[in-house]
Amino acid sequence: MLDVLRRALLEKHLLLASHDVAGLMPVAAALCHLLSPLSFAGVFIPFLPAALHPEPETLVNHTPTPFIIGVEKQTLPLLQA
């Protein structure tokens, strides 16, 4: 958990994965609230369905801005290609 918080504070790429989508969104939001009084200046997408982006690995691997993105666990193999 400390590594996740450290990555968020340093504004690194942060990909959250879970089988439970309903639990993923509150966890992503809580992570942003933990940064208080600071705020996350990057892209914040609590849940990104794979169907909304035709090439999810491009979004994750070639994005120059920091992000916090939540995805379904089954999407991880597509992102690591």
N, C-alpha and C positions, 0 to 999 in steps of 0.2 A: 504494500500500500504506500509506503514511503517513497518508493521509486516512482510510482504513478504520480504522486503529488509533486515530487521533484521535477519530473518531466513537464508537468503542467506549469509549474512556476518558471521553468526555464524556456517555456513556449516551444517545446519540441513537438514532433509528430506523435500523437497518442491515439492508438486504435483500441477501442474497447470491444470485446467480443463476448457474446453470451448466447446460450440456447433460449433463454427467457427474455424475449423482447420487452415484455411489460416491466421487467425488473431493470433492464438496461437503461432505459430513459431516465428514471429517477437517480440511478447511480451516476450517470453522466452529468445531470443537473447538480447533484450534491457535490461532485468534484469541482465544478465551477464555483459553487458557493463556498467551498473550503478555501478558495484563494482570497476571500474577502480579508482586508479592504482592497486588495488588488483586483483587477479584472482580467480575464483572458482576452487578449487582443486578436487571436487568430480565428479560424473558422470553427464554429461549434455546430455539429450536426448530431443530436442525441441518438438518432437511428437513421441509417441510410440503407434502404432496401436495395438489394443487388439489381432489381429490375429497373430502378431509376437511373442507373448509370451503366451504359452498355459495356464499358471497359473499366471496372472498378480498380484494377491494378494501376491504371494510368492515373487515376485520381489520387490514390494513396502514395504511389512511388515517385510521382513526378510533380507533386505540388510543392512550390517553394515556400508557401506560407505555413506557419504552424497550425495544427488542427487537433481537435478532439472529435473523433467520429466513432459512433457506435454501430456495430454490424452484427449480423447473426453469425454464430460460430461456424456454420456450414459455408460461409462466404470466404473464410480465411484461406483455403487452398487457392482460390481465384486471385487473391490479393498478393500471394507470395510467388506467383508465376513469373 
